[in-house]
Amino acid sequence: MNEKEPNRTSGAPDMPPLFEEDPTQDMSAFIQSVMDSIGDEDVSVDDTPTKKVPGSDPEPTRPIPTTRPIPNTGTIREKTNMKKRRRIPAFLRALIYIFVVGLLALVLAMFAWDCALDVLALTKPDREVTVTVTNTDTIDTITQKLYESDLIDHQWLFKLYCKFSHADQKIDPGVYTLNNLFDYHALVNGMMETAVTRDSVKVTIPEGYECDRIFHLLEDKGVCSYEDLTKTAANYEFSYEFLAELPYGSANRLEGYLFPDTYEFYVGDDAVNVFRKFLNNFERKIDTLSMEENLLLLNANLRQKMEENNFTEEQIQAGMIDEQKLVIVASIIEKETAGASESGAIASVIYNRLCSNLYPLLQIDATIQYVLPERKEVLSQEDLQIDSPYNTYRYPGLTPGPIANPGLESLRAALNPNNTTFFFYALDKNGWHHFSSSYFDHQEFLEGLNEAE
């Protein structure tokens, strides 16, 4: 038996569902639409034919209401689709793209720099660590020991280096003394059989020693050859901010930065490791001086003196002291002073002359001694006429570079000079300096020394 079909209005089209989603969503809109269409009139259906009266106008026939179409107020799905079709403006998409790419590049650069710091052992402290390698150790276990000893930061990176450098064929069992200053290459070489019996030696570098003299001393102690030291000093690219502006090519390039102290070196050590000990020590000592803050105060005082002496702004800017010039001043103080107690006064004479139009030449003997083949107790008139930028009897201002490696007291004096009016000094009979504010006072003191003799 056939199923009955649902009743349909003859000739009427199929009606779409009133609501595709929640029936209550558009109910108020629907009711309002229907009420607006029907109005306030009553609607009725009359099947009786309408009689026409001759001569009269026919009454308008009121249309029989039928099922009215439902106003299209839009479904929730359609509204959602419309929102989805809204596009982000092109310029905004470009900005987002640039931001994302830039952020990614920054992250990658920071990651690469962090890896480089670990591989090259940059910015690490000077600290020795004993590591034991057994017969059963593998690259994985050795890497773990190095990591636990704070000798490396990235285990995966050291393993990768070992893979490409065939370190598993180089490292031998033994007890080794390693250092945080060792890069990956030095760590591997430090765990070889030849490194087990490495001897060490203590070397004291006196204040005021020049690079050439230090290099000969290190060679005499068996630390490194003079040739390796001079070549490394001249050409190796050390990653220290205070060396960034120094030109390459000169064996004295590191003059002023090999901090005087007592060091322990390996016999037959690598020149790079030797210099890193010096430079790390210099960096630590500089950090104790509040360099940036004190340089601002120093330059403010120098500017005031130059302005009082009618210096131009260009001359004032050229006379400002930065970290490199400070080391130059400290090296001159180191060579000139008879003791730490007079370092501040020596510094004041140097700065007073740098800020003076009356006495623009420093006229310091130690600067000429630096360029002489051999040091002399007394300079001759011929020496005073040497044509060199280090000759402060002929050329005004500071020397092109430091003339020695200064100690902490000389660095401190260069940064915080005494406030004096001195322009001259000379040694008295007791080996200390006598300071004078005028040329006449200075000459009077010298004449008194000659008469006493």
Number of C-alpha atoms within 10 A of each C-alpha: 3 4 5 6 6 5 6 9 7 6 6 9 8 8 9 9 8 14 14 11 12 10 10 9 13 16 13 9 13 16 11 11 15 14 10 10 9 12 9 8 6 6 11 9 9 7 5 6 6 10 8 10 8 7 6 7 8 11 9 6 7 9 9 10 10 7 8 9 9 13 12 10 10 10 16 15 11 10 11 10 11 10 10 9 9 8 8 8 8 9 9 10 12 11 11 12 12 12 12 12 12 12 12 12 12 12 12 12 12 12 11 11 12 14 16 13 16 21 19 16 20 19 15 18 14 13 12 14 13 11 16 14 18 13 8 7 14 13 15 12 13 19 21 15 18 21 15 11 17 15 24 24 18 17 16 11 16 21 17 11 16 20 12 8 13 12 18 14 9 13 20 21 15 16 17 20 16 22 22 20 24 26 21 19 14 16 20 21 18 20 23 19 16 10 16 15 11 14 12 15 13 13 16 13 19 15 20 22 22 22 23 15 12 20 20 16 18 21 17 12 17 17 25 22 19 19 14 15 24 20 14 20 23 17 14 12 12 16 13 13 8 14 15 10 8 12 10 14 14 15 18 18 20 24 23 25 25 25 24 21 14 12 14 13 21 16 17 15 16 17 20 17 17 19 18 20 18 18 20 21 19 20 16 11 14 15 10 10 16 11 15 11 9 14 20 15 13 17 18 12 13 20 20 14 18 20 14 11 13 14 18 11 12 8 14 18 12 10 20 17 18 13 14 18 18 21 25 25 27 31 30 28 31 30 20 19 19 15 14 15 11 19 24 22 25 31 29 21 24 24 25 23 21 21 25 17 13 8 15 16 19 24 20 16 19 22 25 24 20 16 16 11 7 7 12 11 6 9 13 9 8 7 17 16 12 16 12 14 18 25 26 22 21 16 16 17 20 21 20 11 20 27 30 30 28 29 25 19 18 31 24 21 24 30 26 18 20 18 14 17 15 22 22 23 18 15 15 14 11 6 10 14 19 16 22 20 14 12 13 10 13 19 14 11 19 17 11 12 13 8 8 8 6
